[in-house]
Amino acid sequence: MTLRSTDTAHLAWDAAWQSEAGRADWLVPEPEVVQLAARLRQNGARRALDLGCGVGRHALALARLGFEVEAVDASPAGLAELAKGATAEGLEVAGHQAAMTDLPCTDASFDFVLSWNVIYHGDPQVVRGAVAEIARVLKPGGTYQGTMLSKRNRHFGQGREIAPHTWVDEAGEGDKAHPHFFSDAGELCALFAGFEVLALHQDDHGKPGHWHWHLVTEKR
């Protein structure tokens, strides 16, 4: 697994995934993910990738809907929890330990790629690399659903700016000591220039000031 110098947030998450308390907030799939995935499945989508799967909440949800699912994460602890969950439910999910900028997947092989709270962990080079990989593995007309950090987020501007729009806050909680990339709407649309943006809105994820972009796109 080849990681770029600012693609390090998985280290914090790997530590979190090793305890029950660290996993507790990441076990229930997001309703909007399940709703979109169910609609896509009904319309004939068959193969799905959960990029940055964590402990597997969305990968398992996709498998329950009848998708053929692959899941990628840089955290071995997260992948181990995914495997346990899949075994317990009798579900088929192929897990891979890999960097988001170097996916072990063939070109144009997925109808749906999901990456929830993942690809903004890095500098602009890492983020662009992850978006390029998403475009590579999606089929033409395939759907991408994901989140990005908004510049309205209260952590924007906290700590040190190590690259354009990229901040590290050594005093911050959780993974904030690792690089985080922030964008406004125009920058986000430019980043996904190879996609048709179908939906875009902001949500604070239930915590005041924790603004994230939620987007759904279609590969051109």
C-alpha atoms as a printed R data frame, in Angstrom:
    type eleno elety resid chain resno       x       y       z
1   ATOM     1    CA   MET     A     1   0.000   0.000   0.000
2   ATOM     2    CA   THR     A     2   1.561   3.267  -1.152
3   ATOM     3    CA   LEU     A     3   0.464   6.336   0.804
4   ATOM     4    CA   ARG     A     4   1.261   9.964   0.049
5   ATOM     5    CA   SER     A     5   2.850  12.118   2.734
6   ATOM     6    CA   THR     A     6  -0.366  13.824   3.880
7   ATOM     7    CA   ASP     A     7  -2.627  10.755   3.586
8   ATOM     8    CA   THR     A     8  -2.264   9.873   7.272
9   ATOM     9    CA   ALA     A     9  -5.672  10.268   8.969
10  ATOM    10    CA   HIS     A    10  -6.217   6.504   8.829
11  ATOM    11    CA   LEU     A    11  -3.677   6.213  11.654
12  ATOM    12    CA   ALA     A    12  -6.049   7.998  14.024
13  ATOM    13    CA   TRP     A    13  -9.019   6.008  12.791
14  ATOM    14    CA   ASP     A    14  -7.195   2.687  13.023
15  ATOM    15    CA   ALA     A    15  -6.610   3.402  16.713
16  ATOM    16    CA   ALA     A    16 -10.268   4.382  17.183
17  ATOM    17    CA   TRP     A    17 -11.629   1.285  15.451
18  ATOM    18    CA   GLN     A    18  -9.811  -0.970  17.929
19  ATOM    19    CA   SER     A    19 -12.134  -0.103  20.819
20  ATOM    20    CA   GLU     A    20 -15.862  -0.522  21.253
21  ATOM    21    CA   ALA     A    21 -16.161   3.116  22.280
22  ATOM    22    CA   GLY     A    22 -14.255   4.246  19.179
23  ATOM    23    CA   ARG     A    23 -16.576   2.268  16.910
24  ATOM    24    CA   ALA     A    24 -19.819   3.235  18.638
25  ATOM    25    CA   ASP     A    25 -20.676   6.298  16.529
26  ATOM    26    CA   TRP     A    26 -19.876   4.610  13.209
27  ATOM    27    CA   LEU     A    27 -22.113   1.550  13.137
28  ATOM    28    CA   VAL     A    28 -25.370   2.889  11.648
29  ATOM    29    CA   PRO     A    29 -25.510   3.711   7.919
30  ATOM    30    CA   GLU     A    30 -26.573   7.199   6.856
31  ATOM    31    CA   PRO     A    31 -30.230   7.233   5.725
32  ATOM    32    CA   GLU     A    32 -29.499   9.293   2.596
33  ATOM    33    CA   VAL     A    33 -26.876   6.730   1.543
34  ATOM    34    CA   VAL     A    34 -29.309   3.848   1.959
35  ATOM    35    CA   GLN     A    35 -32.071   5.736   0.149
36  ATOM    36    CA   LEU     A    36 -29.930   6.567  -2.873
37  ATOM    37    CA   ALA     A    37 -28.387   3.102  -3.003
38  ATOM    38    CA   ALA     A    38 -31.801   1.437  -2.873
39  ATOM    39    CA   ARG     A    39 -33.021   3.597  -5.755
40  ATOM    40    CA   LEU     A    40 -29.929   2.810  -7.813
41  ATOM    41    CA   ARG     A    41 -30.290  -0.895  -7.115
42  ATOM    42    CA   GLN     A    42 -33.925  -0.822  -8.228
43  ATOM    43    CA   ASN     A    43 -32.782   0.850 -11.439
44  ATOM    44    CA   GLY     A    44 -30.301  -1.909 -12.211
45  ATOM    45    CA   ALA     A    45 -27.044  -0.862 -10.501
46  ATOM    46    CA   ARG     A    46 -25.154  -4.006  -9.545
47  ATOM    47    CA   ARG     A    47 -21.593  -3.340  -8.372
48  ATOM    48    CA   ALA     A    48 -20.683  -0.907  -5.586
49  ATOM    49    CA   LEU     A    49 -17.486   0.323  -3.948
50  ATOM    50    CA   ASP     A    50 -17.336   1.721  -0.412
51  ATOM    51    CA   LEU     A    51 -14.174   3.832  -0.455
52  ATOM    52    CA   GLY     A    52 -12.951   4.445   3.081
53  ATOM    53    CA   CYS     A    53 -15.318   1.889   4.561
54  ATOM    54    CA   GLY     A    54 -14.233   2.213   8.200
55  ATOM    55    CA   VAL     A    55 -15.844  -0.578  10.206
56  ATOM    56    CA   GLY     A    56 -18.233  -1.346   7.358
57  ATOM    57    CA   ARG     A    57 -21.573   0.274   8.137
58  ATOM    58    CA   HIS     A    58 -22.228   1.280   4.522
59  ATOM    59    CA   ALA     A    59 -20.544  -1.699   2.861
60  ATOM    60    CA   LEU     A    60 -22.813  -4.027   4.839
61  ATOM    61    CA   ALA     A    61 -25.870  -1.910   4.025
62  ATOM    62    CA   LEU     A    62 -25.030  -2.094   0.314
63  ATOM    63    CA   ALA     A    63 -24.635  -5.867   0.520
64  ATOM    64    CA   ARG     A    64 -28.014  -6.146   2.244
65  ATOM    65    CA   LEU     A    65 -29.538  -4.313  -0.727
66  ATOM    66    CA   GLY     A    66 -28.143  -6.947  -3.074
67  ATOM    67    CA   PHE     A    67 -25.089  -5.139  -4.457
68  ATOM    68    CA   GLU     A    68 -21.858  -6.927  -5.243
69  ATOM    69    CA   VAL     A    69 -19.693  -4.944  -2.837
70  ATOM    70    CA   GLU     A    70 -16.014  -4.154  -2.605
71  ATOM    71    CA   ALA     A    71 -14.700  -2.061   0.285
72  ATOM    72    CA   VAL     A    72 -11.387  -0.233   0.634
73  ATOM    73    CA   ASP     A    73  -9.752   1.270   3.694
74  ATOM    74    CA   ALA     A    74  -6.210   1.977   4.851
75  ATOM    75    CA   SER     A    75  -7.093   0.782   8.375
76  ATOM    76    CA   PRO     A    76  -6.592  -2.924   9.104
77  ATOM    77    CA   ALA     A    77  -8.690  -2.616  12.269
78  ATOM    78    CA   GLY     A    78 -11.634  -1.245  10.306
79  ATOM    79    CA   LEU     A    79 -11.397  -3.991   7.714
80  ATOM    80    CA   ALA     A    80 -11.262  -6.619  10.461
81  ATOM    81    CA   GLU     A    81 -14.521  -5.285  11.911
82  ATOM    82    CA   LEU     A    82 -16.094  -5.268   8.451
83  ATOM    83    CA   ALA     A    83 -15.120  -8.912   7.979
84  ATOM    84    CA   LYS     A    84 -16.639  -9.834  11.345
85  ATOM    85    CA   GLY     A    85 -19.870  -8.067  10.487
86  ATOM    86    CA   ALA     A    86 -20.114  -9.677   7.060
87  ATOM    87    CA   THR     A    87 -19.525 -13.130   8.502
88  ATOM    88    CA   ALA     A    88 -22.103 -12.593  11.229
89  ATOM    89    CA   GLU     A    89 -24.758 -11.647   8.652
90  ATOM    90    CA   GLY     A    90 -23.721 -14.114   5.971
91  ATOM    91    CA   LEU     A    91 -22.933 -11.326   3.533
92  ATOM    92    CA   GLU     A    92 -20.325 -11.224   0.766
93  ATOM    93    CA   VAL     A    93 -18.048  -8.151   0.907
94  ATOM    94    CA   ALA     A    94 -14.560  -8.084  -0.597
95  ATOM    95    CA   GLY     A    95 -12.344  -5.929   1.623
96  ATOM    96    CA   HIS     A    96  -9.026  -4.426   0.529
97  ATOM    97    CA   GLN     A    97  -6.391  -2.512   2.479
98  ATOM    98    CA   ALA     A    98  -5.282   0.262   0.138
99  ATOM    99    CA   ALA     A    99  -4.774   3.995  -0.241
100 ATOM   100    CA   MET     A   100  -7.599   6.059  -1.711
101 ATOM   101    CA   THR     A   101  -5.168   7.331  -4.350
102 ATOM   102    CA   ASP     A   102  -4.268   3.808  -5.518
103 ATOM   103    CA   LEU     A   103  -7.385   1.661  -5.632
104 ATOM   104    CA   PRO     A   104  -6.950  -2.077  -6.298
105 ATOM   105    CA   CYS     A   105  -9.885  -2.031  -8.719
106 ATOM   106    CA   THR     A   106 -10.187  -2.316 -12.473
107 ATOM   107    CA   ASP     A   107 -11.216   0.563 -14.719
108 ATOM   108    CA   ALA     A   108 -14.938   1.258 -15.183
109 ATOM   109    CA   SER     A   109 -15.971  -1.586 -12.884
110 ATOM   110    CA   PHE     A   110 -18.549   0.007 -10.545
111 ATOM   111    CA   ASP     A   111 -22.052   1.375 -10.985
112 ATOM   112    CA   PHE     A   112 -21.896   3.174  -7.628
113 ATOM   113    CA   VAL     A   113 -18.997   4.534  -5.577
114 ATOM   114    CA   LEU     A   114 -19.570   5.847  -2.059
115 ATOM   115    CA   SER     A   115 -16.994   7.750  -0.010
116 ATOM   116    CA   TRP     A   116 -18.463   9.200   3.175
117 ATOM   117    CA   ASN     A   117 -16.232  11.546   5.208
118 ATOM   118    CA   VAL     A   118 -13.056  10.244   3.573
119 ATOM   119    CA   ILE     A   119 -11.421  11.899   0.583
120 ATOM   120    CA   TYR     A   120 -10.895  15.317   2.188
121 ATOM   121    CA   HIS     A   121  -8.216  13.765   4.444
122 ATOM   122    CA   GLY     A   122  -5.108  15.078   2.696
123 ATOM   123    CA   ASP     A   123  -3.694  17.989   0.727
124 ATOM   124    CA   PRO     A   124  -4.943  19.069  -2.727
125 ATOM   125    CA   GLN     A   125  -2.721  16.506  -4.464
126 ATOM   126    CA   VAL     A   126  -4.173  13.674  -2.390
127 ATOM   127    CA   VAL     A   127  -7.750  14.888  -2.884
128 ATOM   128    CA   ARG     A   128  -7.313  15.254  -6.648
129 ATOM   129    CA   GLY     A   129  -5.718  11.800  -6.755
130 ATOM   130    CA   ALA     A   130  -8.663  10.270  -4.925
131 ATOM   131    CA   VAL     A   131 -11.171  11.955  -7.250
132 ATOM   132    CA   ALA     A   132  -9.195  10.715 -10.271
133 ATOM   133    CA   GLU     A   133  -9.332   7.164  -8.915
134 ATOM   134    CA   ILE     A   134 -13.081   7.433  -8.353
135 ATOM   135    CA   ALA     A   135 -13.496   8.563 -11.956
136 ATOM   136    CA   ARG     A   136 -11.285   5.720 -13.158
137 ATOM   137    CA   VAL     A   137 -13.205   2.920 -11.444
138 ATOM   138    CA   LEU     A   138 -16.723   4.250 -12.136
139 ATOM   139    CA   LYS     A   139 -18.526   3.148 -15.257
140 ATOM   140    CA   PRO     A   140 -19.651   5.908 -17.629
141 ATOM   141    CA   GLY     A   141 -22.969   7.081 -16.234
142 ATOM   142    CA   GLY     A   142 -22.081   5.642 -12.836
143 ATOM   143    CA   THR     A   143 -22.991   7.457  -9.617
144 ATOM   144    CA   TYR     A   144 -20.671   8.850  -6.972
145 ATOM   145    CA   GLN     A   145 -21.959   9.925  -3.555
146 ATOM   146    CA   GLY     A   146 -19.710  11.552  -0.992
147 ATOM   147    CA   THR     A   147 -18.969  14.318   1.455
148 ATOM   148    CA   MET     A   148 -16.366  17.082   1.587
149 ATOM   149    CA   LEU     A   149 -15.474  19.670   4.216
150 ATOM   150    CA   SER     A   150 -16.999  23.114   3.756
151 ATOM   151    CA   LYS     A   151 -15.113  26.312   4.453
152 ATOM   152    CA   ARG     A   152 -18.038  27.093   6.780
153 ATOM   153    CA   ASN     A   153 -16.813  24.256   9.004
154 ATOM   154    CA   ARG     A   154 -15.570  25.609  12.328
155 ATOM   155    CA   HIS     A   155 -12.242  23.783  11.915
156 ATOM   156    CA   PHE     A   156 -11.354  25.737   8.785
157 ATOM   157    CA   GLY     A   157  -8.490  28.057   9.621
158 ATOM   158    CA   GLN     A   158  -7.652  26.254  12.876
159 ATOM   159    CA   GLY     A   159  -4.014  25.272  13.377
160 ATOM   160    CA   ARG     A   160  -1.512  25.436  10.509
161 ATOM   161    CA   GLU     A   161  -2.217  25.717   6.793
162 ATOM   162    CA   ILE     A   162   0.219  23.192   5.290
163 ATOM   163    CA   ALA     A   163  -1.029  23.536   1.689
164 ATOM   164    CA   PRO     A   164  -3.761  25.540  -0.053
165 ATOM   165    CA   HIS     A   165  -7.070  25.018   1.811
166 ATOM   166    CA   THR     A   166  -5.432  22.282   3.945
167 ATOM   167    CA   TRP     A   167  -5.185  22.587   7.715
168 ATOM   168    CA   VAL     A   168  -3.593  20.594  10.521
169 ATOM   169    CA   ASP     A   169  -4.577  21.256  14.136
170 ATOM   170    CA   GLU     A   170  -2.299  19.403  16.532
171 ATOM   171    CA   ALA     A   171  -4.433  20.574  19.459
172 ATOM   172    CA   GLY     A   172  -7.687  19.386  17.885
173 ATOM   173    CA   GLU     A   173  -9.674  16.340  18.860
174 ATOM   174    CA   GLY     A   174  -9.879  13.068  16.959
175 ATOM   175    CA   ASP     A   175  -8.088  13.106  13.621
176 ATOM   176    CA   LYS     A   176  -7.601  16.891  13.442
177 ATOM   177    CA   ALA     A   177  -3.817  16.543  13.861
178 ATOM   178    CA   HIS     A   178  -3.879  15.050  10.357
179 ATOM   179    CA   PRO     A   179  -4.410  17.110   7.168
180 ATOM   180    CA   HIS     A   180  -7.941  18.176   6.237
181 ATOM   181    CA   PHE     A   181  -8.888  19.842   2.949
182 ATOM   182    CA   PHE     A   182 -11.722  22.415   2.800
183 ATOM   183    CA   SER     A   183 -13.567  23.862  -0.199
184 ATOM   184    CA   ASP     A   184 -16.330  26.240  -1.195
185 ATOM   185    CA   ALA     A   185 -18.991  25.385  -3.784
186 ATOM   186    CA   GLY     A   186 -17.057  26.676  -6.789
187 ATOM   187    CA   GLU     A   187 -13.880  24.845  -5.806
188 ATOM   188    CA   LEU     A   188 -15.838  21.666  -5.195
189 ATOM   189    CA   CYS     A   189 -17.494  21.780  -8.622
190 ATOM   190    CA   ALA     A   190 -14.103  22.422 -10.240
191 ATOM   191    CA   LEU     A   191 -12.673  19.418  -8.417
192 ATOM   192    CA   PHE     A   192 -15.466  17.242  -9.846
193 ATOM   193    CA   ALA     A   193 -15.307  18.790 -13.321
194 ATOM   194    CA   GLY     A   194 -15.406  15.355 -14.938
195 ATOM   195    CA   PHE     A   195 -18.780  14.636 -13.349
196 ATOM   196    CA   GLU     A   196 -22.300  15.988 -13.673
197 ATOM   197    CA   VAL     A   197 -23.341  17.326 -10.258
198 ATOM   198    CA   LEU     A   198 -26.829  16.007  -9.545
199 ATOM   199    CA   ALA     A   199 -27.227  17.193  -5.951
200 ATOM   200    CA   LEU     A   200 -25.217  19.429  -3.640
201 ATOM   201    CA   HIS     A   201 -26.080  20.723  -0.178
202 ATOM   202    CA   GLN     A   202 -24.480  21.392   3.202
203 ATOM   203    CA   ASP     A   203 -25.177  19.665   6.511
204 ATOM   204    CA   ASP     A   204 -23.700  20.189   9.979
205 ATOM   205    CA   HIS     A   205 -23.878  16.453  10.824
206 ATOM   206    CA   GLY     A   206 -25.738  17.200  14.005
207 ATOM   207    CA   LYS     A   207 -22.874  19.188  15.536
208 ATOM   208    CA   PRO     A   208 -23.015  22.993  15.346
209 ATOM   209    CA   GLY     A   209 -20.359  24.280  12.984
210 ATOM   210    CA   HIS     A   210 -19.416  20.878  11.528
211 ATOM   211    CA   TRP     A   211 -20.485  21.817   7.990
212 ATOM   212    CA   HIS     A   212 -19.903  19.234   5.266
213 ATOM   213    CA   TRP     A   213 -20.825  19.261   1.598
214 ATOM   214    CA   HIS     A   214 -23.029  16.344   0.539
215 ATOM   215    CA   LEU     A   215 -22.861  15.628  -3.161
216 ATOM   216    CA   VAL     A   216 -24.181  13.179  -5.690
217 ATOM   217    CA   THR     A   217 -22.577  13.129  -9.129
218 ATOM   218    CA   GLU     A   218 -22.702  11.132 -12.324
219 ATOM   219    CA   LYS     A   219 -19.602  10.271 -14.314
220 ATOM   220    CA   ARG     A   220 -19.741  11.792 -17.773
